[in-house]
Amino acid sequence: MFLIERPRRLRRTARLREMVRETSLEARGLVQPLFISERSEVEPIGSLPGISRWPVDKVAAEAERLAKLGVGGVLIFGIPEHKDEHGSQADAGSGVAQRGVKAIRDAVGDDLVIITDVCMCEYTSHGHCGILRPDGQVENDPTVDRLVSIAVSHAEAGAHVVAPSDMMDGRVGAIREGLDEAGFSETPIMSYAVKYASAFYGPFRDAAESTPAFGDRRGAQMDPGNFREALREAALDLDQGADMLMVKPAMPYLDVIKALRDNFEVPIAAYHVSGEYAMVKAAGANGWIDERAVMTESLLSIRRAGADIVISYAAAEAASWLRG
């Protein structure tokens, strides 16, 4: 039988497969989350194997390691020793995130893109993302005012990019205005534009010590069943001045990543979150899967869906694999 179409012709050798590969994974497009604490010792995080909380005076060494691996950037989360109802340490000039950013910038300069998470949940005693009303609900507008102050403090410390993750309405526009007024008109905003109220965040909340003391965050974050709302949220943030858009989580929402890629021209980031990472690690540790192969395939699927930037706890490992 004569076949004109034989797709297998282009799969015959490893080098040929690499040559015609449509999507690739590159270290420069990977971002490693970093937890920075005010404690004196490096603290491994049990629910995130291979990930630790880094003291301010030791995080520079980790940043240097990541830069040498070729990782594109880091996403900074500060964990203060003392938390209060108003998250007062979030925008403190001497806060843990601000000192961590300065230490990393001094160590690696522009060799890593330093992105800072702009939110209050790591800093509040109640674990919610903003200022609370008496009924326990987050007040949108007063929270936005605090987020502006936090973003400006991060830019002052040396952050290359600020990334508001709170999902308050209007916060991107307010942050853009605040940055511009403070002299940081060239500091980009990576908006957590599409952040779902996901069940995949558990290990992160252990790491950041930010589990809500009561209730949940469904009043701010998107319902997992909603798709059209994602496009609306993304469009609103772009109109307010966002330079990049993020989808979080990544793999359960590959359809959303693709939709943003198809509809918007700005860079798209996707956050391969703690639960996604921890499940692969756990299954790999039990010998149920080939951890490296599954993690690589997972990250590649996120790129294939349309993400330019992949934020993942596996970024350093993946960069190491790619070098090898």
Order of alpha helices (4+ residues) and beta strands (2+ residues): alpha-beta-beta-beta-alpha-beta-alpha-beta-alpha-beta-alpha-beta-alpha-alpha-beta-alpha-beta-alpha-alpha-beta-alpha
